[in-house]
Amino acid sequence: MNRFHLLIAGIGLAGVTVPVAASAAPWQSINARQERLDQRIDQGIRNGKLDRREATRLRRDSRQLAQLETRYRRSGGLSNRERQDLNRRFDALSARVRWDKHDRR
């Protein structure tokens, strides 16, 4: 019975520590994320995985995100809600870059 309790305690501890470790991903600034997206778009153009139309659309969307960030910052800095909104939008744009690079067109 003692082993059973030890096993349950170990599983409970793992259930608490694993999500904490997963959420401890390094935070990237918005400028770093934008720079990384631009690099991925450039790479896609160089290796032929992005055509001109895709790259133009992705760059336009990236510029719009930069403009949105500027508007947010003008209103007195980034609130948590604004930062979350920008992160969500960057995640979506990053997924679109990934999709466009691997859509086999």
C-alpha positions as CSV (number, residue, x, y, z in Angstrom):
1,M,0.0,0.0,0.0
2,N,2.9,2.4,0.7
3,R,4.2,2.0,-2.9
4,F,0.7,2.9,-4.1
5,H,0.6,6.1,-2.2
6,L,4.1,7.0,-3.4
7,L,3.1,6.4,-7.0
8,I,0.0,8.6,-6.6
9,A,2.1,11.3,-5.0
10,G,4.7,11.1,-7.8
11,I,2.0,11.4,-10.5
12,G,0.4,14.3,-8.7
13,L,3.8,16.1,-8.5
14,A,4.4,15.4,-12.2
15,G,1.0,16.8,-13.1
16,V,1.9,20.1,-11.4
17,T,5.4,20.5,-12.6
18,V,5.1,19.6,-16.3
19,P,2.6,22.4,-17.1
20,V,4.7,24.9,-15.3
21,A,7.8,23.9,-17.2
22,A,5.9,24.0,-20.5
23,S,4.6,27.5,-19.8
24,A,8.1,28.7,-19.0
25,A,9.0,29.2,-22.7
26,P,11.3,32.1,-23.2
27,W,9.5,35.4,-23.8
28,Q,10.3,37.2,-27.0
29,S,9.8,40.9,-27.5
30,I,7.5,42.0,-30.2
31,N,10.3,43.5,-32.2
32,A,12.2,40.2,-32.0
33,R,9.1,38.2,-33.2
34,Q,8.6,40.6,-36.1
35,E,12.3,40.4,-37.1
36,R,12.1,36.6,-36.9
37,L,9.0,36.6,-39.1
38,D,10.7,38.8,-41.7
39,Q,13.7,36.4,-41.7
40,R,11.4,33.5,-42.3
41,I,9.7,35.3,-45.2
42,D,13.1,36.2,-46.7
43,Q,14.2,32.5,-46.4
44,G,11.0,31.3,-48.0
45,I,11.6,33.6,-51.0
46,R,15.2,32.6,-51.3
47,N,14.5,28.9,-51.3
48,G,11.4,29.2,-53.5
49,K,8.9,28.1,-51.0
50,L,7.1,31.4,-51.1
51,D,6.1,33.1,-54.3
52,R,6.0,36.9,-54.7
53,R,2.2,37.2,-54.1
54,E,2.4,35.2,-50.8
55,A,5.5,37.2,-49.6
56,T,3.8,40.5,-50.4
57,R,0.7,39.6,-48.5
58,L,2.7,38.3,-45.5
59,R,4.9,41.4,-45.4
60,R,1.8,43.7,-45.6
61,D,0.2,41.8,-42.7
62,S,3.5,42.1,-40.7
63,R,3.5,45.9,-41.4
64,Q,-0.1,46.2,-40.2
65,L,0.9,44.4,-36.9
66,A,3.7,46.9,-36.5
67,Q,1.3,49.8,-37.0
68,L,-1.1,48.3,-34.5
69,E,1.7,48.0,-32.0
70,T,2.6,51.6,-32.5
71,R,-1.0,52.7,-31.9
72,Y,-1.1,50.6,-28.7
73,R,2.1,52.1,-27.5
74,R,0.9,55.7,-28.2
75,S,-2.0,55.1,-25.8
76,G,0.3,54.9,-22.9
77,G,2.3,51.7,-23.3
78,L,1.2,48.1,-23.8
79,S,-1.4,46.8,-21.4
80,N,-1.5,43.1,-20.8
81,R,-4.6,42.8,-23.0
82,E,-2.8,44.6,-25.8
83,R,0.3,42.4,-25.4
84,Q,-1.9,39.3,-25.5
85,D,-3.7,40.6,-28.6
86,L,-0.4,41.2,-30.4
87,N,1.0,37.8,-29.4
88,R,-2.2,36.1,-30.7
89,R,-1.9,38.0,-34.0
90,F,1.8,37.2,-34.3
91,D,1.0,33.5,-33.6
92,A,-1.6,33.5,-36.4
93,L,0.7,35.3,-38.8
94,S,3.5,32.8,-37.9
95,A,1.2,29.9,-38.6
96,R,0.3,31.5,-42.0
97,V,4.0,31.8,-42.9
98,R,4.5,28.2,-42.0
99,W,1.4,27.2,-44.0
100,D,2.4,29.2,-47.1
101,K,5.9,27.8,-47.0
102,H,4.7,24.2,-46.9
103,D,1.6,24.3,-49.1
104,R,3.5,22.8,-52.0
105,R,2.6,25.4,-54.5
